[in-house]
Amino acid sequence: MKKSLKTMTVALTVLLTGSLAGQAFAQTEFSDLAGVKEKEQILVLQQKGIVDGVSEGIYAPQSQLTTAEGIALIVNALQNKFGLETVKLAGPHAYYPNVADGEWYSYAFSVARYKELGLPQNVDPAQPLTKEQFIYYLQQGIEATGDYAMIKIFIHIADEASITTAYQGAIQRSLITKISALDADGLFHPQAPVTRAEAAGYIFNAVRFVESVKPIPPLSEQGQDVYIADQELTAGEAVSRIAMGLQLQAKDDAVKASSLFGKVEDDAWYAPAFVAAHDAGIELGEEVDPSQTLTKEEYTFYLQQALEKSKQYPLINLVPAAISDEAELNPGYQGAVQRSLKFGITSLDADGKFHPKAKIKQEEAAAMLDKAVAYAAEHPGPEAAK
């Protein structure tokens, strides 16, 4: 489908330079944001030229977001990541009968069609969007910018029965990546109309996500980071997957991995993950070798540190579990292993052994990472309040 659209030649084309701001009133700071929870996000987006007002200095934060406004907002926020520099797009009316060509929002619908955001053919630009619709289109847009690592966990939604089945997966992924969130009662309110203020908050999170989280490169660029269940796990693979799974972020993109780790080359596919892990406080050691396969105790230590430090969990006092082969444990790893057992991320075998020196296989490591991500989702920690 995308190929035919890319090669289509029509009289009416809209170039990347086409404007989405036919109703632009963004030069004056909005004056109607007092008491609006998303005020700071709206102002940041205004400065970036992503959101516009409905008139000079007026944002109308509590107004319902129309489909035209919502699609334009999504495209305006993400178009720099869409790779549209050399693409010519047909006007939207030929595919969406209710969407006219030549309107301020026409280009956005053309992009939405080209990037397959999932709009129905009978979409009505004037129709207000529900929260589930906006999140679905936004999540589709995010995923059109690249292939992001996604841990398969399930977040309980108290009003899940009210969610349209086709939107459930996208909503779950938006919750995992913190694009959207549940309220204090665990409700998503899928059928509620989304306001302009709420939409701006979600857009702010989406922009932050695509600017800070690197997509998975094509397999040809990934080196050896291909999942093979019974294969041993290298440090490079482990750090990369932990960083992606727990969304570790580098504090300064200008920092080179080689300046922190003597054996990590800056052009290696896993290099950004090592910088992010370092900034998160994971004690990898300056001489860590990305090609070295990890033992179970090493991987457990890295994973537990990443979980605790990224979520800023306080230290806990616990009754140590009885480990039959504790004498084989590296003393520096014992605390992390005990806490990992306490959190339910790892476990002992039927004989009470941990097997600390055994090389960890990718299947076991993936299962532990899944559990760590699930634990993080259920226990947000102090960092979630920021």
Secondary structure, DSSP 4 states (H G I P E B T S, - for coil): -HHHHHH---S-EE-TT--S-TT---SSPPS--TT-TTHHHHHHHHHTT----SBTTB--TTSBPBHHHHHHHHHHHHGGGTT-TT--EE-GGGT-TTS-TTSTTHHHHHHHHHTT----TT--TTSBPBHHHHHHHHHHHHHTT------------TTGGGS-GGGHHHHHHHHHTTSS---TTS---TTSBPBHHHHHHHHHHHHHHHHHSPPPPPGGGSTT----TTSBPBHHHHHHHHHHHTT---S-TT--GGGT-TT--TTSTTHHHHHHHHHHT----TT--TTSBPBHHHHHHHHHHHHHHHHTPPP---PPP--TTGGGS-GGGHHHHHHHHHHTSS---TTS---TTSBPBHHHHHHHHHHHHHHHHH---GGGG-
